[in-house]
Amino acid sequence: MLSDGAWYDRTLGEEKMNWILGYNSNGFAHHRLLDLVDVLADLGYRGLALTLDNHHLDPFGSQLASETNSLKSKLAEHQFELVIESGARFNLDGRTKHYPSLLTRRHRGRRIDFLKRCLAIAAELNASCVSLWSGHNFDHLATEEAFELLVLGLEEVLVEAESLGIDLAFEPEPGMFSETLMDYAALKQRLPSKRFGLALDLGHLMVTQESSLPDAIRKFRGQIMTMAIEDMKRGVHEHLPFGEGDIDFSPVMAAIREIDYRGMVSVELSRASSDAVETARAAERFLAPFLGP
């Protein structure tokens, strides 16, 4: 059985495992939000990475207040930890995925407003952080101009994050303007606030191949606010069930234990919604041995 506390209190050998096993709601696109929390709790998860979307706590929906209250009660019922994800595909534009971005000359205010809404919802639900990424360089701006626009946008969002007391976790995303850990590090130099940190998707490192996964975990200890986990093949940005990619998870989990990471590690299998329950069950079974007896 899992402990009743907010953190996992299980051991691997003589070492306590303090991280939270979560699951991203984007892998349950066909489930009602409250139902998916019940399912995850039954499967042994204790955290939710909630992608705010048209079908899951729509930030622009007319029932947002009542839905937020219902979710807050459900999370308390299961003693779930929460991370808010801002990566919905068509929430801001029904025709172009992830448009607009923080780099878009026109309409970028809509992205900033959306991120501020995410922060407000996170504060209401006592989430640990809001994760975000740069988005695409839709206007094909010069690198320097795009970077400055990104910094300006993040500064504005960060003011709101600091006001609400919510951490802002930046995720390097392959194929977007900021896709590597070095890109994150450059932003961190410009945004030294303690509220600005890293959302580390471990599979993405298999795509960029800039660092081994354990080395990245160790290098950015103290800056990692949330992690996503899945399997992935080298050089191919496709989130895969565990065992179908090239990741050796034993040294990865050892590194997480070594840095005494206490945040969420959320399984992200966003294309598995048609078989969500069995996919989540298999993922928990794969990861359970790393949590100890």
C-alpha positions in Angstrom: 0.0 0.0 0.0 1.0 3.6 -0.5 1.6 5.9 2.4 -1.2 8.4 3.2 1.2 11.4 3.0 1.6 13.8 0.2 5.0 12.4 -0.7 5.9 8.8 -1.5 7.4 7.2 1.6 8.8 4.0 0.1 12.4 2.7 0.1 14.7 1.2 -2.4 17.4 -0.6 -0.4 18.0 1.8 2.5 17.1 5.0 0.6 13.8 6.7 0.9 12.0 7.6 -2.4 10.5 11.0 -2.1 9.2 11.8 -5.6 5.6 11.6 -6.6 4.3 9.3 -9.4 1.9 11.2 -11.6 0.2 10.9 -14.9 -0.6 13.5 -17.5 -4.2 14.1 -18.3 -3.5 14.4 -22.0 -3.3 10.6 -22.0 -6.9 10.4 -20.9 -8.5 12.7 -23.5 -11.7 10.6 -23.6 -12.3 10.5 -19.9 -14.1 13.1 -17.7 -11.6 14.9 -15.5 -13.0 13.6 -12.2 -13.2 10.1 -13.5 -9.6 10.0 -14.6 -8.5 11.1 -11.1 -10.4 8.2 -9.6 -8.9 5.8 -12.2 -5.3 7.0 -11.5 -5.8 6.8 -7.7 -7.1 3.2 -8.1 -4.0 2.3 -10.2 -1.6 3.6 -7.6 -0.8 7.1 -8.8 -0.6 10.0 -6.4 -0.2 13.0 -8.7 -1.8 14.6 -11.8 -0.2 16.7 -14.4 -3.2 18.5 -15.7 -3.2 19.8 -19.2 -5.8 22.6 -19.2 -7.8 22.0 -22.4 -11.2 22.4 -24.0 -12.3 19.1 -22.4 -10.4 19.2 -19.2 -11.0 22.4 -17.0 -11.2 24.8 -20.0 -9.7 28.1 -18.7 -12.2 30.0 -20.9 -15.2 27.8 -20.1 -18.4 29.2 -18.5 -18.3 26.5 -15.8 -14.7 27.1 -14.8 -15.4 28.1 -11.2 -17.7 25.2 -10.4 -15.4 22.7 -12.2 -12.4 24.0 -10.3 -14.2 23.5 -7.0 -15.2 20.0 -7.9 -11.6 19.1 -9.0 -10.2 20.6 -5.8 -12.5 18.3 -3.7 -11.5 15.3 -5.8 -7.8 16.0 -5.4 -8.2 16.4 -1.7 -10.2 13.1 -1.5 -7.3 11.2 -3.0 -4.5 13.4 -1.5 -3.2 14.1 -5.0 -0.5 16.5 -5.9 -1.0 18.7 -8.9 1.1 20.3 -11.7 -0.6 22.5 -14.3 0.5 22.0 -17.9 -0.2 24.6 -20.5 0.5 22.6 -23.7 -3.0 22.2 -25.1 -2.9 22.0 -28.9 -5.9 24.0 -30.1 -7.2 25.8 -27.0 -6.2 29.2 -28.4 -6.7 28.6 -32.1 -8.9 26.0 -33.7 -6.9 25.8 -36.9 -3.3 26.1 -36.0 -1.7 23.9 -33.3 0.0 25.8 -30.5 -0.8 29.2 -32.1 -0.2 31.9 -31.0 3.1 31.6 -29.1 5.2 33.9 -27.0 7.2 34.7 -30.1 4.2 35.8 -32.3 4.2 39.5 -33.1 0.4 39.5 -33.4 -1.9 37.8 -30.9 0.9 37.0 -28.4 -1.2 38.7 -25.8 -3.6 35.8 -26.0 -0.9 33.4 -25.1 0.2 35.6 -22.2 -3.4 35.9 -21.0 -3.8 32.1 -21.2 -0.7 31.5 -19.1 -1.9 34.0 -16.5 -5.1 32.1 -16.4 -3.2 28.9 -15.9 -1.4 30.5 -12.9 -4.6 31.7 -11.4 -6.1 28.2 -11.6 -2.9 26.7 -10.2 -3.1 29.0 -7.2 -6.8 28.0 -6.6 -5.9 24.3 -6.8 -2.7 24.6 -4.8 -0.6 23.2 -7.7 3.1 23.2 -7.2 3.9 24.8 -10.6 2.8 25.7 -14.1 4.8 24.3 -16.9 5.2 26.1 -20.3 7.4 26.2 -23.4 8.6 28.8 -25.9 6.3 27.7 -28.7 7.1 27.9 -32.3 8.7 30.9 -34.2 5.7 31.2 -36.4 6.9 34.6 -37.9 10.4 33.3 -38.7 12.0 36.0 -36.7 15.8 36.4 -36.4 17.1 34.4 -33.4 18.0 37.4 -31.4 14.6 39.1 -31.9 12.7 35.9 -31.1 14.8 35.4 -27.9 14.1 38.9 -26.7 10.4 38.5 -27.4 10.4 35.3 -25.4 12.2 36.9 -22.5 9.8 39.8 -22.5 6.8 37.5 -22.5 8.2 35.3 -19.7 9.0 38.4 -17.6 5.4 39.4 -17.8 4.1 36.0 -16.9 6.7 35.7 -14.1 5.5 38.8 -12.4 2.1 37.1 -12.1 3.7 33.9 -10.9 5.6 35.7 -8.2 2.5 37.6 -7.1 0.5 34.3 -6.8 3.4 32.3 -5.3 3.4 29.7 -8.1 6.5 28.4 -9.7 6.9 28.7 -13.5 8.7 25.7 -15.0 10.1 26.0 -18.5 10.2 22.9 -20.7 12.6 22.7 -23.6 10.6 21.1 -26.4 12.2 19.5 -29.5 11.0 21.3 -32.7 10.2 24.5 -30.9 12.3 27.7 -30.6 13.8 26.7 -27.3 14.4 22.9 -27.5 17.5 22.2 -25.5 18.8 22.5 -21.9 21.3 25.1 -23.1 18.3 27.1 -24.4 16.8 26.9 -20.9 20.1 27.9 -19.3 20.2 31.0 -21.5 16.8 32.0 -20.3 17.6 31.3 -16.7 20.5 33.7 -16.9 18.0 36.5 -17.9 15.4 35.3 -15.5 17.2 34.6 -12.2 14.0 34.5 -10.1 13.6 31.5 -7.8 10.2 31.1 -9.2 11.6 30.3 -12.7 12.9 26.8 -13.1 13.1 23.7 -15.3 10.4 21.3 -16.5 12.5 18.3 -17.5 11.0 15.9 -20.0 13.4 13.0 -19.8 12.4 11.5 -23.2 13.2 14.8 -25.0 16.9 14.2 -24.2 16.8 11.2 -26.4 15.7 13.4 -29.3 18.2 16.3 -28.8 20.9 13.9 -27.6 22.7 16.8 -25.9 23.3 14.9 -22.6 22.8 11.6 -21.0 19.6 11.5 -18.9 21.4 10.9 -15.5 23.9 13.7 -16.2 21.2 16.2 -17.0 19.3 15.3 -13.8 22.5 15.8 -11.8 23.5 19.0 -13.6 20.2 20.8 -13.0 19.5 19.6 -9.5 17.8 22.3 -7.6 16.3 23.8 -10.7 14.0 21.0 -11.7 10.4 21.8 -10.7 8.7 18.9 -12.4 9.6 15.9 -14.6 7.9 14.0 -17.4 8.8 10.4 -18.1 8.1 8.0 -21.0 10.2 5.8 -23.3 11.6 7.2 -26.5 13.9 6.2 -29.4 17.1 8.1 -30.1 16.4 11.0 -32.4 12.6 10.4 -32.7 10.2 12.6 -30.9 7.5 10.1 -30.2 6.3 9.3 -26.6 6.3 5.5 -26.2 5.2 3.1 -23.5 8.0 1.8 -21.3 10.0 -0.9 -23.0 9.4 0.3 -26.5 12.2 2.9 -26.7 15.9 3.1 -26.0 16.0 4.5 -22.5 17.8 2.6 -19.8 15.8 3.6 -16.8 17.8 2.1 -13.9 20.6 4.8 -14.0 17.9 7.5 -14.6 16.0 6.5 -11.4 19.2 6.2 -9.5 20.0 9.8 -10.5 16.6 11.0 -9.3 17.2 9.3 -6.0 20.7 10.7 -5.8 19.6 14.3 -6.0 16.7 13.6 -3.5 14.2 15.0 -6.0 10.8 15.6 -4.2 8.6 16.8 -7.1 6.4 15.0 -9.5 7.5 12.5 -12.1 4.5 12.3 -14.5 4.0 9.7 -17.2 3.3 11.4 -20.5 1.7 9.2 -23.2 -0.5 11.8 -25.0 -1.4 9.5 -27.9 -2.6 6.6 -25.8 -6.1 7.9 -24.9 -7.9 5.2 -26.7 -6.5 2.6 -24.3 -5.7 5.0 -21.4 -6.5 2.8 -18.5 -4.4 -0.2 -19.5 -1.6 2.1 -20.7 -1.5 3.8 -17.3 -1.7 0.4 -15.5 1.2 -0.9 -17.5 3.2 2.3 -16.8 2.6 2.0 -13.0 3.7 -1.6 -13.0 6.9 -0.7 -14.8 7.8 2.1 -12.5 6.7 0.4 -9.2 9.9 -1.5 -8.6 11.8 1.8 -8.7 9.6 3.1 -5.8 10.7 0.2 -3.6 8.7 -2.3 -1.6 
